[in-house]
Amino acid sequence: MNQRTELIEDREYDTVASSAMHVTKQILNVQHVVIIQPYIKWGPRKNPTKPDLLLQEAEALVRSLPRWNIELSMKVPVETLDKRQLFGTGKLEELKGIIQARQETGTPLTCVFISKGTLTYGQKQTLEQVFRLPVMDRYSVVVQILRLHAVSMEAKLQVALAELPYIWSQVKDQEGSAKGGGRIFLSDSQRQMLQLRERKLRNELATIRSHRELLRNRRRQKNFPVVAVVGYTNAGKTSLIKALTEEQSLQPRDQLFATLDVTAHAGLLPCKLEVLYMDTVGFMADIPTGLIECFVATLEDAMLADVIVHVQDMAHENCAEQRAHVERTLGKLMQQGNNGDRALTPERIINVGNKIDLVADPADLRMDSDGEQQRLHLISSRTLVGVHELLLEVERRVLHATGRQRMVIRVPMGGQELPWLYKNAAVTESAADPNNAERLLVSVVITEAKLQQFRHLFIRNRG
């Protein structure tokens, strides 16, 4: 067993993680979940997203885990999300009564999911004492989902690293708490284990990142243009890539965070130029900073892409807020990440409105909330409406971003010029020259550097 595998299969760590987060390796075990969506009813900290939509997203998170069943879900108004006792005494007793009444009907309940980014140790302890059930927050539920979808070693290591800030925060909150009972006790050896684990994880991820940079450099040497496909989770990114590349092996899933690893898929533009489409992890609101930062590495390819395609679910009631969240997150990542000095300019981004087949009047989708016309390509990845027009726009942006140009080059038949062009440029068409039977007219898409190289090798040598 190598070091990376040992980091994933660590029983001592699993014991600590289970105590702090209520997460388990037995993700596929049946769970019967109560969902409580707290929301601030008024004031400057009120969420612009409607409580019903917040609850729907919380339910979608739970449904992303096989055999996790929603037995009860409800919205609960609160004054603030920061009080030690999240709910008032009266509301807490009311919730306790609702849960007990459901249990008395014979419905098995195994945990309560409070749909808040991170609960403090004190908040969680109070709720668990009242409900007499394990309590999970969004951080711990999302970690469960990420564990399920982590396929590559890199993704597994990133999930493992993402868990540590949460565990430390729970221990820190507990140390400042006066109450006893249900405490997370860490021995000195366990603390040292967590510190050593974090160092090892960061070192392993740094090694993987260096390897990723090597692969990225090789792609640059081969002059492969890169198109990153980003968007809110479940917006249809994988479906769009399947439509653009006609790659039948891609199987999109109607799940949150279904794509965790960044994967590359080759496709041809109409001009025969080969590009790489990068499928990325989905964005989601109210994900704690500790989780986002651990996945910056997986989004480096998006930050360095020649063109970024931002996919939006036009059938979702909260589409505008989802779009704004992705734009804000991209902006932050560009500021803090390695973006190769590339600015997030409008020319680099293609905004795509997906799932228009699920919308009654797609024509209205081009107008924003202020009645202004949006630069938006409306498509359906399922019916392929608008996909060809989008592909032409991707081609235009890629040619502009990479400094490629279309041209027709006259070459002799049987010479070395044609094989060289096939190797170093995208050949769209070749046909006999109607004015010279010994020549071919070759339509190509070529970079300025390769064009100069062609001239140096073949045209100057003719003189």
C-alpha positions in Angstrom: 0.0 0.0 0.0 1.6 3.3 -1.1 1.4 6.6 0.9 -1.5 8.0 -1.0 -3.6 4.9 -0.4 -2.6 4.9 3.3 -3.9 8.5 3.6 -7.3 7.4 2.2 -7.5 4.2 4.2 -6.6 5.5 7.7 -8.7 3.9 10.5 -7.5 6.2 13.2 -8.4 9.3 11.2 -11.8 7.8 10.3 -12.7 7.5 14.0 -11.9 11.2 14.5 -13.8 12.3 11.3 -16.8 10.2 12.3 -17.0 11.8 15.7 -16.6 15.4 14.4 -18.6 15.3 11.2 -20.9 12.2 11.4 -19.4 11.2 8.1 -18.7 7.5 7.4 -17.1 5.3 4.8 -20.4 3.5 4.7 -21.9 6.1 2.4 -24.3 3.6 0.8 -26.0 2.7 4.1 -29.7 3.7 4.3 -30.3 7.0 6.0 -33.7 8.5 6.9 -33.2 12.3 7.0 -35.1 15.3 8.4 -34.2 18.5 6.5 -34.5 21.8 8.3 -33.8 24.9 6.1 -33.2 28.0 8.3 -33.6 31.4 6.6 -33.4 35.0 7.7 -36.8 36.5 7.2 -35.8 40.2 7.0 -32.9 42.5 7.4 -29.6 43.2 5.5 -28.5 39.5 5.9 -31.6 38.1 4.3 -30.7 35.7 1.5 -32.0 36.9 -1.9 -32.9 33.4 -2.8 -36.5 32.3 -1.8 -36.7 29.9 1.1 -38.6 27.4 -1.1 -35.6 27.3 -3.5 -33.1 27.0 -0.7 -35.1 24.0 0.6 -35.2 22.5 -2.9 -31.4 22.7 -3.2 -31.0 21.1 0.3 -33.3 18.3 -0.8 -31.3 17.8 -4.0 -28.1 17.5 -1.9 -29.6 14.6 0.1 -31.0 12.9 -3.1 -27.5 12.9 -4.5 -26.7 10.2 -2.0 -28.0 6.8 -2.9 -30.4 5.3 -0.2 -30.6 8.6 1.7 -34.4 9.1 2.1 -36.0 12.4 2.9 -38.7 11.7 5.6 -39.5 15.2 6.5 -38.4 18.7 5.3 -39.3 22.2 6.5 -38.4 25.8 6.4 -37.8 27.7 9.6 -37.4 31.5 9.9 -34.6 32.8 12.2 -33.4 36.2 13.3 -29.7 35.3 12.6 -27.7 32.2 11.8 -25.0 33.1 14.3 -26.6 32.6 17.7 -25.3 29.8 19.8 -28.9 28.4 20.0 -29.8 28.6 16.3 -33.6 28.5 17.0 -35.5 30.2 19.8 -36.6 28.0 22.7 -40.2 27.9 21.5 -39.3 27.0 18.0 -36.9 24.4 19.2 -39.6 22.7 21.2 -41.9 22.9 18.2 -39.4 21.2 16.0 -38.7 18.6 18.7 -42.4 17.9 18.8 -42.7 17.5 15.0 -39.8 15.1 14.9 -41.1 13.0 17.8 -44.6 12.9 16.3 -43.1 11.5 13.1 -41.1 8.9 15.0 -44.2 7.8 16.9 -45.8 6.9 13.5 -43.1 4.3 13.1 -41.0 6.3 10.6 -37.3 5.6 11.3 -35.3 8.8 11.5 -31.5 8.6 11.6 -30.2 12.1 11.3 -31.2 15.8 11.0 -29.7 17.9 8.2 -29.6 21.6 9.1 -29.0 23.3 5.7 -26.5 25.9 6.9 -22.9 26.1 5.7 -21.2 25.2 8.9 -22.7 24.7 12.4 -20.6 25.7 15.3 -19.9 23.0 17.9 -22.2 24.7 20.3 -25.1 24.9 17.8 -24.7 21.3 16.9 -24.4 20.1 20.5 -27.6 21.9 21.5 -29.6 20.5 18.6 -28.4 17.0 19.1 -29.3 17.1 22.8 -32.8 18.3 21.9 -33.5 16.1 18.9 -31.6 13.0 20.2 -30.3 12.4 16.7 -27.0 13.1 14.9 -27.0 16.6 13.3 -25.2 17.4 10.0 -24.7 20.7 8.2 -24.1 21.5 4.6 -20.3 21.1 5.0 -20.6 17.5 6.3 -23.3 16.5 3.8 -21.3 17.9 0.8 -18.2 16.0 2.0 -20.3 12.8 1.9 -21.3 13.6 -1.7 -17.7 14.4 -2.7 -16.5 11.2 -1.1 -19.0 9.3 -3.2 -18.0 10.9 -6.5 -14.2 11.1 -6.0 -12.8 8.7 -8.5 -9.2 9.7 -9.2 -6.6 9.7 -6.4 -6.3 13.5 -6.7 -10.0 14.0 -6.0 -9.9 11.6 -3.1 -6.9 13.5 -1.6 -8.7 16.8 -2.1 -11.8 15.6 -0.3 -9.6 14.2 2.5 -7.9 17.7 2.8 -11.3 19.4 2.7 -12.4 17.6 5.9 -9.6 18.8 8.1 -10.5 22.5 8.5 -14.0 21.4 9.6 -12.6 19.0 12.3 -10.3 21.6 13.6 -13.1 24.2 13.8 -15.3 21.8 15.7 -12.5 21.1 18.2 -11.8 24.9 18.6 -15.5 25.7 19.1 -15.7 22.9 21.7 -12.7 24.3 23.6 -14.5 27.6 24.0 -17.7 26.0 25.1 -18.6 25.7 28.7 -21.1 22.8 28.2 -20.1 19.2 28.6 -21.3 16.0 27.1 -20.9 14.7 23.6 -17.5 16.3 23.3 -14.9 15.6 20.6 -11.9 14.5 22.6 -8.6 14.5 20.8 -5.5 13.0 22.5 -2.1 14.6 21.8 -1.3 11.7 19.5 -4.5 12.3 17.5 -3.7 16.0 17.2 -0.3 15.2 15.9 -1.9 12.7 13.5 -4.1 15.4 12.1 -1.3 17.8 11.7 0.9 15.2 10.0 -2.0 14.1 7.8 -2.5 17.7 6.6 1.2 18.1 5.7 1.2 14.8 3.8 -2.0 15.6 1.9 -0.6 19.0 0.9 2.7 17.5 -0.2 0.9 14.8 -2.3 -1.4 17.3 -3.9 1.5 19.6 -4.7 3.2 16.6 -6.5 0.0 16.0 -8.4 -0.3 19.7 -9.3 3.3 19.6 -10.6 2.4 16.7 -12.8 -0.8 18.5 -14.0 1.4 21.5 -14.9 3.7 19.1 -16.9 0.7 17.7 -18.8 -0.6 21.3 -19.4 2.8 22.3 -20.9 2.7 19.3 -23.2 -0.8 20.4 -24.4 0.6 23.8 -25.0 3.5 22.4 -27.0 1.0 20.5 -29.2 -1.0 23.7 -29.6 -4.3 22.2 -28.4 -6.7 25.1 -27.7 -8.6 24.5 -24.4 -12.2 25.4 -23.8 -13.3 25.1 -20.1 -17.0 24.4 -19.5 -18.1 25.8 -16.1 -21.4 26.4 -14.4 -23.6 25.9 -11.3 -23.9 22.3 -10.3 -26.4 20.3 -12.4 -26.6 23.1 -15.1 -25.8 20.5 -17.8 -22.1 20.9 -18.4 -21.4 17.3 -19.2 -24.5 17.1 -21.4 -23.2 20.1 -23.4 -19.8 18.6 -23.9 -21.4 15.4 -25.1 -23.4 17.5 -27.6 -20.4 19.5 -28.8 -18.0 16.5 -29.1 -20.6 13.8 -30.0 -18.8 11.6 -27.5 -21.3 8.8 -26.8 -19.4 7.4 -23.8 -20.2 10.5 -21.7 -23.1 9.8 -19.5 -24.5 12.9 -17.8 -26.2 12.4 -14.4 -28.9 14.4 -12.8 -27.0 14.8 -9.6 -25.2 17.6 -7.7 -21.4 17.3 -8.0 -21.7 14.4 -10.4 -18.5 15.7 -12.0 -15.8 16.0 -9.4 -12.6 15.4 -11.3 -11.7 17.8 -14.1 -11.7 15.7 -17.3 -10.7 16.5 -20.9 -12.7 15.6 -24.0 -11.4 16.1 -27.5 -13.7 17.6 -30.1 -13.5 19.1 -33.6 -14.6 22.6 -34.5 -16.3 23.1 -37.9 -12.9 24.2 -39.3 -11.4 20.8 -38.4 -9.3 22.3 -35.6 -9.1 19.9 -32.6 -9.8 21.4 -29.2 -10.0 20.1 -25.6 -13.2 20.6 -23.6 -12.5 20.6 -19.9 -15.4 19.4 -17.7 -15.2 21.0 -14.3 -16.7 20.6 -10.8 -19.9 22.4 -10.4 -20.3 25.6 -8.3 -22.8 25.9 -5.5 -23.9 28.6 -3.1 -23.3 28.5 0.6 -20.4 26.1 0.4 -17.9 27.0 3.2 -14.6 28.6 2.2 -12.7 25.6 3.5 -14.3 23.4 0.8 -13.9 25.8 -2.1 -10.2 26.4 -1.5 -9.5 22.7 -1.6 -10.8 22.5 -5.1 -9.1 25.5 -6.6 -6.5 23.2 -8.1 -9.2 21.3 -10.1 -10.3 24.7 -11.6 -6.8 25.8 -12.6 -7.4 24.4 -16.1 -10.5 26.5 -16.4 -8.6 29.7 -15.3 -6.0 29.0 -18.0 -8.3 28.0 -20.8 -8.4 30.0 -24.0 -12.2 30.2 -23.9 -14.6 29.7 -20.9 -18.2 28.4 -21.6 -20.5 29.3 -18.8 -23.5 27.0 -18.8 -26.7 28.2 -17.1 -29.9 26.2 -16.4 -32.6 28.4 -17.9 -35.3 26.2 -16.6 -34.3 26.8 -13.0 -36.3 29.5 -11.1 -33.1 30.8 -9.4 -31.1 31.0 -12.7 -30.1 34.6 -12.3 -28.7 34.2 -8.8 -26.9 31.0 -9.9 -25.3 32.9 -12.7 -24.2 35.7 -10.4 -22.7 33.2 -8.0 -20.6 31.5 -10.7 -19.4 34.9 -12.0 -18.5 36.0 -8.4 -16.6 32.8 -7.8 -14.8 32.9 -11.1 -13.7 36.4 -10.3 -12.3 35.4 -6.9 -10.5 32.4 -8.4 -8.9 34.6 -11.0 -7.6 37.0 -8.3 -6.1 34.3 -6.1 -5.2 31.5 -8.5 -2.5 30.9 -11.1 -4.3 32.3 -14.2 -1.3 33.0 -16.3 -2.0 36.7 -16.4 -5.2 36.1 -18.3 -8.0 38.6 -17.4 -11.6 37.4 -17.2 -12.7 39.5 -20.1 -16.1 39.2 -21.8 -14.3 38.0 -25.0 -13.1 35.0 -23.1 -16.5 34.0 -21.8 -19.4 32.5 -23.8 -22.7 32.6 -21.8 -24.9 29.7 -22.7 -28.5 29.2 -21.7 -29.2 25.5 -21.5 -32.4 23.4 -21.2 -34.6 25.8 -23.2 -36.7 22.8 -24.2 -38.0 23.0 -20.6 -39.0 26.6 -20.9 -42.4 27.8 -22.2 -41.2 30.9 -24.1 -37.5 30.8 -24.8 -37.6 34.2 -26.5 -38.0 35.9 -23.2 -34.8 34.4 -21.8 -32.6 36.9 -23.6 -33.9 39.7 -21.4 -32.4 40.3 -18.0 -34.3 41.5 -14.9 -33.8 45.1 -16.0 -35.2 44.4 -19.5 -31.8 44.6 -21.1 -30.7 42.3 -23.9 -28.2 39.6 -22.8 -25.4 38.2 -24.8 -26.7 34.6 -24.4 -26.6 31.6 -26.6 -29.8 29.6 -26.1 -29.5 25.9 -26.6 -30.8 22.5 -25.5 -28.2 19.9 -25.0 -30.9 17.3 -25.1 -32.6 18.3 -28.4 -29.5 19.9 -29.9 -31.3 23.1 -30.7 -28.8 25.9 -31.0 -25.8 23.6 -30.6 -24.4 24.1 -34.1 -24.6 27.9 -33.8 -22.8 27.7 -30.4 -20.1 25.6 -32.0 -19.5 28.3 -34.6 -19.2 30.9 -31.8 -16.8 28.7 -29.9 -14.7 28.4 -33.1 -14.7 32.2 -33.6 -13.6 32.8 -30.0 -10.9 30.1 -30.1 -9.4 31.4 -33.4 -9.3 34.9 -31.9 -7.9 33.8 -28.6 -5.1 31.6 -30.0 -4.1 33.9 -32.9 -5.1 31.4 -35.6 -6.2 32.5 -39.0 -8.0 30.9 -42.0 -6.2 30.9 -45.3 -5.7 29.0 -48.5 -2.1 27.9 -49.4 -1.1 26.7 -52.8 1.3 23.7 -52.6 2.9 21.3 -55.1 1.4 17.9 -55.5 3.6 15.1 -54.0 5.7 17.5 -52.0 6.4 17.7 -48.3 4.3 20.8 -47.8 0.9 18.9 -47.5 2.1 16.4 -44.9 3.7 19.2 -42.9 0.4 21.2 -43.0 -1.6 18.2 -41.8 0.8 17.8 -38.9 1.1 21.4 -37.9 -2.2 23.0 -38.8 -5.9 22.2 -39.2 -6.5 21.3 -42.8 -10.1 22.0 -43.7 -10.1 21.1 -47.4 -7.6 20.3 -50.2 -8.5 20.5 -53.9 -6.8 20.6 -57.2 -5.8 24.1 -58.5 -8.0 24.8 -61.5 -5.2 27.0 -63.0 -2.3 24.5 -62.4 -2.7 20.8 -62.6 0.5 20.3 -60.5 -0.7 22.3 -57.6 -3.2 21.9 -54.7 -5.2 24.6 -53.0 -5.2 23.7 -49.2 -7.6 25.5 -46.8 -6.0 25.6 -43.4 -6.4 27.2 -39.9 -2.9 28.0 -38.7 -1.1 30.1 -36.1 1.1 33.0 -37.1 4.2 31.1 -35.6 3.5 28.0 -37.7 2.8 30.1 -40.8 6.2 31.8 -40.4 7.8 28.3 -40.0 6.1 27.1 -43.1 7.4 30.1 -45.1 10.9 29.6 -43.8 10.9 25.8 -44.6 9.3 25.9 -48.0 8.8 29.3 -49.6 12.2 30.8 -49.0 13.9 27.6 -50.0 12.3 27.8 -53.4 14.1 31.0 -54.3 
